[in-house]
Amino acid sequence: MCGLGVMGGFFFAFLGAREERAAMLAVAVEHAHDEERAAEKPDIKPLNIQPDANAKAAAEPLERIRNGDFEQGHKGFRTQYQYSPLNLRPELAYDIVRIPLDANGEAAKFGDHTTGKGNMLAVNGGQAIDQLVWGQTTEVTPGADYAFTMWVASWTLFTPAQLDVRINGKSIGQVTALQRTGEWKELRVIWNTGLDKAAAIEIYVVNRAFAGNDFALDDISLRGPAPK
């Protein structure tokens, strides 16, 4: 009986050692597989891409008109009308005002388009249809689209002004001011430069009227890519 017990002990010890080795082998194989999977998996790190401020600025439309809101007063534009400070009674006269009433006792009382408290260009239109009201030249990029906008309002009830906007001698659009005084009306046009490297922007009155034809301009704008 003792001999059998000793042999049994060796037998079970042998089985225990074999199971332990099998377990250790399984662990080693799994560890090797883990290393293979880790080697196959790329080391991916999140990209920290910062926006290019210069590229963003270049893509944004830029203002090409100087003093289009007239906050710098009588600067940055050309005209064939007579500058007449605080006196808009003569025909073909203009002034930079906050309220048209300040320059003509028969004019309406209203504020500018930008803030309601700033400047505007107030004009007594007269009967000269080929007389330049406002003009300015700026550099542009060939083959690009630019957005031209301006706002016009009547400061008397009679014969609202009809205005023609020309760039490099060609009309790009017309707008007629509202008869109701003090209400701003927008003209918005997309203009393509073609081969042009400069834009000579000009505004003319195209209706003839001795009475009325009195208007104000504000926020003249040409926005597009910077010249190259």
Buried (B, 14 or more C-beta within 10 A) or exposed (E): EEEEEEEEEEEEEEEEEEEEEEEEEEEEEEEEEEEEEEEEEEEEEEEEEEEEEEEEEEEEBEEBBEBBBBBEEBEEBEBEBBEBEEEBEEBBBBBBBBBBBBBBEEBBEBBBBBEEEBBBBBBBBBEBEEBBBBBBBBEBBEEBEBEBBBBBBBBBEEBBBBBBBBBBEEEBBBBBBBEEBBEBBEBEBEBEBEEBEEBBBBBBBBBEBEEBBBBBBBBBBBBBBBBE
